[in-house]
Amino acid sequence: EIKGYESFVRHNPMSDKFGVLGFDHVEFWCGDALAVSNTWKQALGMRRIARSDLSTGNDKFCSIVIGTHNDKDKNNIKMAFTSPYPTNIQGNKENEGDSGLMPFDSSLANDFIMKHGTAVRAVGLRVEDVNLAYEVATRDGKAKGITPPTLLTTKTSNNDGGQLLMCELGLYGDVVLRLISDIKQEENENDHDHDQQRTFTGHF
């Protein structure tokens, strides 16, 4: 029996070691996040849905997120464009997960951009359990751990705070696989799915 897209379920208990919920985002590292994101936004007919920069209290990097128009769609496309700030304007405080920002290494980002130009740095997937996924991937899959499971704060479409876990694994070359799982908050039965309302990973 041939099934259409809506009823297709891809799950193989013989090979799937942790639950994958779907695609979340792709992140590009570039020299000018604002200019590059505007070019892609106009070319693809997308809109800006989130940002993290000096105006939001982030002195490490500028990141602009563009996406498709349907906020409620689980398959909403999100693309982030991130560029590091000059080190002379960055504060002395380490960029740790509990600050709400994704871990970010400016020197690594600059080297990446010098080597590749504007290029994909991370492919983000939503998973059921980041801790389990990281453990299985690094132990059984022999994947290289880049960033261990890290707790981040988030903003939702209702401007409510939330939390998520994020980790990164080596994918190929200088590209990482970013795994994300939302930490469910206490919700009423009529509340929408928290994952659908999250604007983007981290403090945006």
C-alpha positions in Angstrom: 0.0 0.0 0.0 1.4 3.4 -1.0 1.0 6.0 1.7 1.2 9.8 1.2 3.4 12.2 3.1 0.8 13.0 5.8 0.6 9.3 7.0 4.3 8.4 6.5 6.1 7.5 9.7 9.8 6.7 9.6 10.8 4.6 12.5 13.0 1.6 12.6 13.6 0.2 16.1 16.4 -1.9 14.8 18.5 1.1 13.8 17.0 4.2 15.6 18.8 4.6 18.9 17.0 7.7 20.0 13.8 9.6 18.9 14.1 12.3 16.3 11.1 14.6 16.1 12.1 16.6 13.0 14.2 19.4 11.4 14.6 22.6 13.4 17.0 24.9 11.6 20.2 25.4 9.7 22.8 28.0 10.7 25.2 29.8 8.5 28.4 31.5 9.8 29.2 34.6 7.8 31.0 38.0 7.9 27.9 40.2 8.0 24.8 38.5 9.4 22.5 41.5 8.8 23.5 41.9 5.1 23.5 38.2 4.2 20.2 37.5 6.0 18.5 40.4 4.2 19.8 39.1 0.8 18.5 35.6 1.5 15.2 36.9 3.0 14.4 38.9 -0.1 15.5 36.1 -2.5 13.5 33.4 -0.7 10.5 35.5 0.2 11.0 34.8 3.9 10.7 37.2 6.9 12.8 37.9 9.9 11.5 36.0 12.9 14.2 36.5 15.6 17.5 38.2 16.3 20.3 38.2 18.9 22.8 41.1 19.0 23.9 44.1 20.9 20.3 45.4 21.1 19.3 42.2 23.0 22.3 42.2 25.3 24.5 39.9 23.3 28.0 41.3 22.8 29.5 38.0 21.4 27.8 37.7 18.0 25.1 39.0 15.8 22.6 36.4 14.7 19.5 37.0 12.5 16.9 34.3 11.9 14.6 34.2 8.9 11.9 31.8 8.3 8.7 30.9 6.4 5.4 32.6 7.3 3.5 29.9 9.1 4.5 30.1 12.8 2.2 27.1 13.8 3.7 24.7 11.2 5.9 22.1 12.7 7.8 22.1 9.4 8.4 25.8 9.5 11.8 26.5 7.8 14.3 28.5 10.0 17.6 29.7 8.8 20.1 31.6 11.1 22.9 33.8 9.9 25.6 34.5 12.5 28.7 36.6 12.6 31.1 37.3 15.4 31.6 40.7 16.9 35.2 42.2 17.1 36.9 41.0 20.3 37.4 44.6 21.5 33.7 45.1 22.1 33.1 41.7 23.7 32.7 41.6 27.5 34.9 39.5 29.8 32.1 37.2 30.9 32.3 33.8 29.4 29.5 32.9 27.0 27.9 30.0 29.0 24.6 28.2 28.5 23.0 29.6 31.6 23.3 33.1 30.1 20.7 32.1 27.6 23.2 32.2 24.7 24.5 29.3 22.7 28.2 28.5 23.4 30.2 30.6 20.9 33.9 30.8 20.1 34.7 34.0 18.2 38.2 32.8 17.2 36.7 29.5 15.8 34.0 31.5 13.9 36.5 33.9 12.4 38.7 31.0 11.3 35.7 29.2 9.8 34.6 32.3 7.8 38.2 32.9 6.5 38.3 29.2 5.4 34.8 28.8 4.0 33.2 32.2 3.5 29.5 32.1 4.1 28.7 28.5 4.8 26.6 26.1 6.9 28.0 25.7 10.4 25.1 23.7 12.0 22.2 21.5 11.1 19.6 21.5 13.9 17.3 18.6 14.7 14.6 18.3 17.3 15.0 15.1 19.4 13.0 13.6 22.3 15.9 13.5 24.7 19.2 15.4 24.1 21.0 13.7 27.0 20.2 10.2 25.7 21.0 11.2 22.1 24.4 12.7 23.0 25.3 9.6 25.1 24.3 7.2 22.4 25.9 9.1 19.6 29.3 9.5 21.3 29.4 6.1 22.9 27.8 3.8 20.3 28.1 5.9 17.2 31.6 7.1 18.0 30.5 10.6 17.1 32.8 13.5 18.2 31.2 15.5 21.0 31.6 19.2 20.3 29.3 20.8 22.9 27.8 18.6 25.7 24.2 18.9 26.7 23.7 22.6 27.7 20.7 24.3 29.3 19.5 27.4 27.4 16.7 29.9 28.0 14.3 30.7 25.2 11.6 33.1 24.2 8.3 31.9 22.7 5.8 33.6 20.4 4.0 34.7 23.6 7.2 36.2 25.0 7.2 33.7 27.8 10.4 32.2 29.0 11.2 28.6 28.5 14.1 26.2 28.6 15.7 23.7 26.2 18.6 21.4 26.1 21.1 21.6 23.3 24.2 19.6 22.3 26.5 19.5 19.2 28.2 16.6 17.5 30.7 16.5 14.7 28.8 15.9 11.4 31.4 16.4 8.7 34.4 18.7 8.2 33.7 21.8 10.2 29.9 21.3 10.3 28.2 20.2 13.5 24.9 18.4 14.1 22.9 20.4 16.7 20.4 18.4 18.7 17.6 20.2 20.6 14.9 19.2 23.0 12.4 21.4 24.7 11.9 21.1 28.5 8.2 21.0 29.0 6.8 23.6 31.4 3.6 23.1 33.4 0.8 23.8 30.9 -2.9 23.9 30.8 -4.7 21.4 28.6 -5.7 24.2 26.2 -2.1 25.4 25.8 -0.4 25.0 22.4 2.6 22.8 22.0 5.6 24.6 23.5 7.8 23.4 20.7 5.6 25.0 18.0 5.7 28.4 19.7 9.4 28.6 20.4 10.9 31.4 18.4 14.4 30.0 18.1 17.2 28.3 19.9 18.6 30.3 22.8 18.1 33.9 23.8 16.5 35.5 20.8 
